Amino acid sequence: MLYNERYFTTWQHFFAGFSGLYRSKGRQILMKLNKRMATLSVVAATTLVACGGFVYTTVGGTVKGMPASGAVLILANEANFTNTLSADGEFSFKVASNGSYNISVAQQPKPVNCTVANGSGKMTSDKPLMNIAVTCVPNVPMSGTLSGLDTSKAVSLSVNNTLQTSLTANGAFTFQSYAVSGKEYAVAVAVPPAGQVCKIQNGSGTANIVTVPAITNVAVNCSTGVPVGGNLTGLKVGTYLILTNSINGDTRTLTVDGVYAFAFSLAEGDQYNVTVTTQPTGQKCTLTNGSGAATLANINGASNIAITCAAG
């Protein structure tokens, strides 16, 4: 090997070692910078919070007890942002590090009833908080039978004031709502069939999934009823009046002259007492035949309530 070749090879080895040394040093410097930046970020966030500012973090927890499939739970925070879950697991919401939070159930999954523990509070740092517990327990399914409904008519029931799907045929039916175990339930007629009265048996009680895993004995029987109504005259155009049958709370809003009828008919012997609970603007309306007892022997006897309106 010539002298200059040896000289060149020596310098190649020198510069290769020198380059490797600085690559190693460079990595060490970058690692130190990253650690310092992370520390500065924590210090900055802490300082910001301490000075009355905030950063965004998360608040959440876990859901336990959801059915295997087919159920949807919707949680909401204080700003009405929602989180939809269909199975057990974790959930979270964004929240300011100095903000208050309030997590609640916006929509219950029908087969179970879910309650929230530790759902409200105030954040005190930028650290995520995941201690909210949502526990779901099985509800009690409800069903029953319908009889006596006339052809081409429909009846709508409610469970604890929640409207159910209309029933249009006699026979077995299932409620869309479930009864919450340990809580009271009450079935009522929400929208009756025209000219019929529907009575409910076994429609209320306290659900208990341990002793009664399913409520199946709700019985709804419909029969011919006595309609309540009459005729209105003299109502000024553009105004209205409201009638109330004080016996059963049935109300009727009238906006034009003519024949009217209340939604709920009456059974044999039921009392009625109709009054004007809201008078039309600038008028006074008076009633005749506004009270009495329903009788099937005179089925139109409660349909002769006359209302006359005049300037007042």
C-alpha positions, 0 to 999 in steps of 0.5 A: 500500500502506498504512503498516501493510501495509508494516510487516507485510510487513517483519516477515514477511520478518524472521521468515522469515529468522530461522526459516531461520537456526535450522533450519540451525543446528539441523541442524548441532547434530544432526550434531555430536551424532550424531558425538559419540554415535558416538565415545562408543559406540566409546570405551565399547565399547573401554573395556568390552573393556579392563576385561574386559567384552565386546560381541558381534561376528561371526566368519566368512568365505567358502565356495568350491567348492560344487556348482551345486545340490543340496548342503548344507553345515552349519557349526557353532561351538563352541556347536553353533550352525549355519549352513547353506549351499547355494552359495558365499558368505559366512557368519558367527557371533556371538561375544563380543569377548573370546571364543574361536571354533571353526568346523568342518564339521558336515555335509559336502555329499556331492558335495564335501569341505569343509575349514576354514582359520583356523577357530579362535582368540580375538577381541581386539577388537569388530571383525568378523573374516572370514578363515575360508576353507572350501574344497570339492573334488569327491569321487569317486562310488562304485557297484558290482554285487550278485549272488547275493542270495536273493529277499526278503532284504536286505544293507546295506553301509558305506563307512568305517563309514557305513551305506548304504541296504539293497540288496534286489535283484541288479544295479547300485547306487550308494553314498550316500557318496562317497570323498574324493579323496586319502583311503582308502575301505573297503567292508564288509558291515554287515548281512548277509542271513540264512543267506548270506555276502557277499564284496566285491571291489575294495572298498578303496583310495585315491580319486583323482579325477584318475586315477579320476573314479568308482569303479564296480567294487565287486563284492558276491557273496552265497552260501549260508552256514553259520549260527552259533548254538545254544541257551541255558538257565538264564538268570535273568530280567532279566539278559543275557549277551554272546557274541562270535565272536572270529574275525570280531568278531561279537557277540550279546546274549542276554536270554532262554533259547532258540535264538539265532543270530549275524548273520554266517553263515560261508563254507566253511572259515571258523573260529569261536570263540565265548566269553562276553565278558560274564557275567550278574549273579550267574551263570556261563555255560559253552559246549560246541561253541564252536569249529570250522570251517564246512562246507556239507556239515554246514550245521547243524554250527555251530548246536549251540553250547550255553550253560548258565547257573547261579548262580555 
